[in-house]
Amino acid sequence: MNEKVRVHIFVSGLVQGVFFRANTREKARELGLTGWVKNLPDRQVEAVFEGERGNVQKMIEWAKKGPSNAKVDGFKADFEEYTGEFDNFEVKYY
């Protein structure tokens, strides 16, 4: 059985107004991940992903580039304790 992990990411650059959240939701669901993604007032995108380690790693690699219209300049990922608290993956609004 694959290990379950949780990662908390922050992405900066041209990441708002380019469908980053919608594409993140689509990719996360495709990989069977749960969690959320949201825009921050400082123009970053923040997300939490939970799922099998291999799929979380695939999501991290995708998020480092983002959708085709995005230009990622900064990326930070922190692994945290897996909680299993999410039922699906959603876009949050602040």
TIRO-2110 file (N, C-alpha, C; in Angstrom, 1 decimal):
// TIRO-2110
0.8, -1.2, 0.0, N, 1, A
0.0, 0.0, 0.0, CA, 1, A
0.9, 1.2, 0.0, C, 1, A
0.5, 2.2, -0.8, N, 2, A
1.3, 3.5, -0.9, CA, 2, A
1.1, 4.3, 0.3, C, 2, A
2.1, 5.0, 0.8, N, 3, A
2.1, 5.9, 1.9, CA, 3, A
1.3, 7.1, 1.6, C, 3, A
0.5, 7.6, 2.5, N, 4, A
-0.3, 8.8, 2.4, CA, 4, A
0.5, 9.9, 2.9, C, 4, A
0.5, 11.1, 2.2, N, 5, A
1.2, 12.2, 2.6, CA, 5, A
0.4, 13.5, 2.4, C, 5, A
0.8, 14.6, 3.0, N, 6, A
0.2, 15.9, 2.9, CA, 6, A
1.3, 16.9, 2.6, C, 6, A
1.0, 17.8, 1.7, N, 7, A
2.0, 18.9, 1.4, CA, 7, A
1.2, 20.2, 1.3, C, 7, A
1.8, 21.2, 1.7, N, 8, A
1.2, 22.6, 1.8, CA, 8, A
2.2, 23.4, 0.9, C, 8, A
1.6, 24.0, -0.2, N, 9, A
2.4, 24.7, -1.1, CA, 9, A
2.0, 26.2, -1.3, C, 9, A
3.0, 27.0, -1.7, N, 10, A
2.8, 28.4, -2.0, CA, 10, A
3.5, 28.6, -3.4, C, 10, A
2.7, 29.2, -4.3, N, 11, A
3.2, 29.4, -5.7, CA, 11, A
3.1, 30.9, -6.0, C, 11, A
4.2, 31.5, -6.5, N, 12, A
4.2, 32.9, -6.8, CA, 12, A
4.6, 33.2, -8.3, C, 12, A
4.4, 34.4, -8.7, N, 13, A
4.6, 34.7, -10.1, CA, 13, A
3.3, 35.1, -10.8, C, 13, A
3.2, 34.9, -12.1, N, 14, A
1.9, 35.1, -12.7, CA, 14, A
1.1, 33.9, -12.6, C, 14, A
0.4, 33.8, -11.4, N, 15, A
-0.4, 32.6, -11.1, CA, 15, A
-1.9, 32.9, -10.7, C, 15, A
-2.3, 34.2, -10.8, N, 16, A
-3.7, 34.6, -10.7, CA, 16, A
-4.2, 35.1, -12.0, C, 16, A
-5.4, 34.8, -12.3, N, 17, A
-6.0, 35.3, -13.6, CA, 17, A
-5.6, 34.5, -14.8, C, 17, A
-5.0, 33.3, -14.5, N, 18, A
-4.6, 32.4, -15.6, CA, 18, A
-5.2, 31.0, -15.4, C, 18, A
-6.3, 30.9, -14.6, N, 19, A
-7.0, 29.6, -14.4, CA, 19, A
-6.1, 28.6, -13.6, C, 19, A
-5.2, 29.1, -12.8, N, 20, A
-4.3, 28.3, -12.0, CA, 20, A
-5.2, 27.4, -11.0, C, 20, A
-6.1, 28.0, -10.3, N, 21, A
-6.9, 27.2, -9.4, CA, 21, A
-7.8, 26.2, -10.1, C, 21, A
-8.4, 26.5, -11.1, N, 22, A
-9.3, 25.6, -11.8, CA, 22, A
-8.5, 24.4, -12.4, C, 22, A
-7.3, 24.7, -13.0, N, 23, A
-6.5, 23.7, -13.5, CA, 23, A
-5.9, 22.8, -12.4, C, 23, A
-5.6, 23.4, -11.2, N, 24, A
-5.0, 22.7, -10.1, CA, 24, A
-6.1, 21.7, -9.6, C, 24, A
-7.3, 22.2, -9.5, N, 25, A
-8.4, 21.3, -9.1, CA, 25, A
-8.6, 20.1, -10.0, C, 25, A
-8.6, 20.4, -11.3, N, 26, A
-8.7, 19.3, -12.3, CA, 26, A
-7.6, 18.3, -12.2, C, 26, A
-6.3, 18.8, -12.1, N, 27, A
-5.2, 17.9, -12.0, CA, 27, A
-5.2, 17.1, -10.7, C, 27, A
-5.5, 17.7, -9.6, N, 28, A
-5.6, 17.0, -8.3, CA, 28, A
-6.7, 15.9, -8.3, C, 28, A
-7.8, 16.2, -8.9, N, 29, A
-8.9, 15.2, -9.0, CA, 29, A
-8.5, 14.1, -9.9, C, 29, A
-7.8, 14.4, -11.0, N, 30, A
-7.3, 13.4, -11.9, CA, 30, A
-6.3, 12.4, -11.2, C, 30, A
-5.5, 13.0, -10.2, N, 31, A
-4.5, 12.2, -9.5, CA, 31, A
-5.1, 11.5, -8.2, C, 31, A
-6.4, 11.8, -8.0, N, 32, A
-7.1, 11.2, -6.8, CA, 32, A
-6.7, 11.8, -5.5, C, 32, A
-6.3, 13.1, -5.5, N, 33, A
-5.9, 13.8, -4.3, CA, 33, A
-7.1, 14.6, -3.7, C, 33, A
-7.0, 14.9, -2.5, N, 34, A
-7.9, 15.7, -1.8, CA, 34, A
-7.2, 17.0, -1.2, C, 34, A
-8.0, 18.0, -0.8, N, 35, A
-7.5, 19.2, -0.3, CA, 35, A
-8.1, 20.4, -0.9, C, 35, A
-7.4, 21.5, -1.0, N, 36, A
-7.9, 22.7, -1.5, CA, 36, A
-6.8, 23.6, -2.2, C, 36, A
-7.3, 24.6, -2.9, N, 37, A
-6.4, 25.6, -3.5, CA, 37, A
-7.2, 27.0, -3.4, C, 37, A
-6.4, 28.1, -3.2, N, 38, A
-7.0, 29.4, -3.1, CA, 38, A
-6.0, 30.4, -3.5, C, 38, A
-6.5, 31.6, -4.0, N, 39, A
-5.7, 32.8, -4.2, CA, 39, A
-5.5, 33.5, -2.9, C, 39, A
-4.3, 34.1, -2.8, N, 40, A
-4.0, 34.9, -1.6, CA, 40, A
-4.0, 36.4, -2.0, C, 40, A
-4.3, 37.3, -1.1, N, 41, A
-4.3, 38.7, -1.4, CA, 41, A
-2.9, 39.3, -2.0, C, 41, A
-1.8, 38.6, -1.6, N, 42, A
-0.5, 39.0, -2.1, CA, 42, A
-0.2, 38.5, -3.5, C, 42, A
-1.2, 37.9, -4.2, N, 43, A
-1.1, 37.4, -5.6, CA, 43, A
-0.4, 36.0, -5.7, C, 43, A
-0.2, 35.4, -4.5, N, 44, A
0.3, 34.0, -4.6, CA, 44, A
-0.9, 33.0, -4.6, C, 44, A
-0.7, 31.8, -4.9, N, 45, A
-1.7, 30.7, -4.8, CA, 45, A
-1.2, 29.8, -3.7, C, 45, A
-2.1, 29.4, -2.9, N, 46, A
-1.8, 28.5, -1.8, CA, 46, A
-2.6, 27.2, -2.0, C, 46, A
-2.1, 26.0, -1.6, N, 47, A
-2.8, 24.8, -1.8, CA, 47, A
-2.3, 23.8, -0.8, C, 47, A
-3.2, 22.9, -0.4, N, 48, A
-2.9, 21.7, 0.4, CA, 48, A
-3.4, 20.5, -0.4, C, 48, A
-2.5, 19.5, -0.5, N, 49, A
-2.8, 18.2, -1.2, CA, 49, A
-2.6, 17.1, -0.2, C, 49, A
-3.5, 16.1, -0.3, N, 50, A
-3.3, 14.9, 0.5, CA, 50, A
-3.6, 13.7, -0.5, C, 50, A
-2.8, 12.6, -0.3, N, 51, A
-3.0, 11.4, -1.1, CA, 51, A
-1.7, 10.6, -1.1, C, 51, A
-1.7, 9.6, -2.0, N, 52, A
-0.6, 8.7, -2.1, CA, 52, A
0.7, 9.5, -2.5, C, 52, A
1.8, 9.2, -1.9, N, 53, A
3.1, 9.9, -2.1, CA, 53, A
3.4, 10.2, -3.6, C, 53, A
3.3, 9.1, -4.4, N, 54, A
3.7, 9.3, -5.8, CA, 54, A
2.8, 10.3, -6.5, C, 54, A
1.5, 10.3, -6.2, N, 55, A
0.6, 11.2, -6.9, CA, 55, A
0.8, 12.7, -6.3, C, 55, A
1.1, 12.8, -5.0, N, 56, A
1.4, 14.1, -4.5, CA, 56, A
2.6, 14.7, -5.1, C, 56, A
3.6, 13.8, -5.3, N, 57, A
4.9, 14.3, -6.0, CA, 57, A
4.6, 14.7, -7.4, C, 57, A
3.7, 14.0, -8.1, N, 58, A
3.3, 14.4, -9.5, CA, 58, A
2.6, 15.8, -9.5, C, 58, A
1.8, 16.0, -8.5, N, 59, A
1.1, 17.3, -8.3, CA, 59, A
2.1, 18.4, -8.0, C, 59, A
3.1, 18.2, -7.2, N, 60, A
4.1, 19.2, -6.9, CA, 60, A
4.8, 19.5, -8.2, C, 60, A
5.2, 18.6, -9.0, N, 61, A
6.0, 18.8, -10.2, CA, 61, A
5.1, 19.6, -11.2, C, 61, A
3.8, 19.3, -11.3, N, 62, A
2.9, 20.1, -12.1, CA, 62, A
2.8, 21.5, -11.6, C, 62, A
2.6, 21.7, -10.3, N, 63, A
2.4, 23.0, -9.7, CA, 63, A
3.6, 23.9, -9.9, C, 63, A
4.8, 23.4, -10.0, N, 64, A
6.0, 24.2, -10.2, CA, 64, A
6.0, 24.9, -11.6, C, 64, A
5.2, 24.4, -12.5, N, 65, A
5.0, 25.0, -13.8, CA, 65, A
3.6, 25.7, -14.0, C, 65, A
2.6, 25.0, -13.5, N, 66, A
1.2, 25.4, -13.6, CA, 66, A
0.7, 25.3, -15.0, C, 66, A
-0.5, 25.9, -15.2, N, 67, A
-1.1, 25.8, -16.6, CA, 67, A
-0.3, 26.6, -17.6, C, 67, A
-0.6, 26.5, -18.8, N, 68, A
0.2, 27.1, -19.9, CA, 68, A
0.3, 28.6, -19.8, C, 68, A
-0.7, 29.3, -19.3, N, 69, A
-0.6, 30.7, -19.2, CA, 69, A
0.1, 31.3, -18.0, C, 69, A
0.4, 30.4, -17.1, N, 70, A
1.1, 30.8, -15.8, CA, 70, A
2.6, 31.0, -16.0, C, 70, A
3.2, 31.8, -15.2, N, 71, A
4.7, 31.9, -15.1, CA, 71, A
5.1, 31.8, -13.7, C, 71, A
5.5, 30.7, -13.2, N, 72, A
5.8, 30.5, -11.8, CA, 72, A
7.2, 31.0, -11.6, C, 72, A
7.4, 31.9, -10.6, N, 73, A
8.7, 32.5, -10.3, CA, 73, A
9.2, 31.9, -8.9, C, 73, A
8.2, 31.5, -8.1, N, 74, A
8.6, 31.0, -6.8, CA, 74, A
7.7, 29.9, -6.4, C, 74, A
8.3, 28.9, -5.6, N, 75, A
7.6, 27.7, -5.2, CA, 75, A
8.1, 27.3, -3.9, C, 75, A
7.2, 27.0, -2.9, N, 76, A
7.6, 26.5, -1.6, CA, 76, A
6.7, 25.4, -1.3, C, 76, A
7.3, 24.3, -0.8, N, 77, A
6.5, 23.1, -0.4, CA, 77, A
6.9, 22.6, 0.9, C, 77, A
6.0, 22.4, 1.8, N, 78, A
6.2, 21.9, 3.2, CA, 78, A
5.4, 20.6, 3.4, C, 78, A
6.1, 19.5, 3.7, N, 79, A
5.3, 18.3, 4.0, CA, 79, A
4.9, 18.4, 5.5, C, 79, A
3.6, 18.0, 5.7, N, 80, A
3.0, 18.1, 7.0, CA, 80, A
2.4, 16.7, 7.3, C, 80, A
1.9, 16.6, 8.5, N, 81, A
1.4, 15.3, 8.9, CA, 81, A
0.0, 15.0, 8.1, C, 81, A
-0.1, 13.9, 7.6, N, 82, A
-1.3, 13.5, 6.8, CA, 82, A
-2.5, 13.4, 7.8, C, 82, A
-3.6, 14.0, 7.5, N, 83, A
-4.8, 14.0, 8.4, CA, 83, A
-6.0, 13.2, 7.8, C, 83, A
-6.1, 13.2, 6.5, N, 84, A
-7.3, 12.5, 5.9, CA, 84, A
-8.6, 13.3, 6.2, C, 84, A
-8.5, 14.6, 6.4, N, 85, A
-9.6, 15.4, 6.8, CA, 85, A
-10.5, 15.8, 5.6, C, 85, A
-10.0, 15.6, 4.4, N, 86, A
-10.8, 16.1, 3.2, CA, 86, A
-11.5, 15.0, 2.5, C, 86, A
-12.7, 15.3, 1.9, N, 87, A
-13.5, 14.3, 1.2, CA, 87, A
-13.2, 14.5, -0.3, C, 87, A
-12.8, 15.7, -0.8, N, 88, A
-12.6, 15.9, -2.2, CA, 88, A
-11.5, 17.0, -2.3, C, 88, A
-11.4, 17.6, -3.5, N, 89, A
-10.5, 18.7, -3.8, CA, 89, A
-11.3, 19.9, -4.2, C, 89, A
-11.2, 21.0, -3.6, N, 90, A
-12.0, 22.1, -3.9, CA, 90, A
-11.2, 23.4, -4.0, C, 90, A
-11.8, 24.4, -4.7, N, 91, A
-11.3, 25.8, -4.8, CA, 91, A
-11.9, 26.5, -3.6, C, 91, A
-11.1, 27.2, -2.8, N, 92, A
-11.5, 28.0, -1.7, CA, 92, A
-11.5, 29.5, -2.1, C, 92, A
-12.4, 30.2, -1.6, N, 93, A
-12.5, 31.7, -1.9, CA, 93, A
-12.3, 32.4, -0.6, C, 93, A
-11.5, 33.5, -0.6, N, 94, A
-11.3, 34.2, 0.7, CA, 94, A
-12.1, 35.3, 0.9, C, 94, A
END
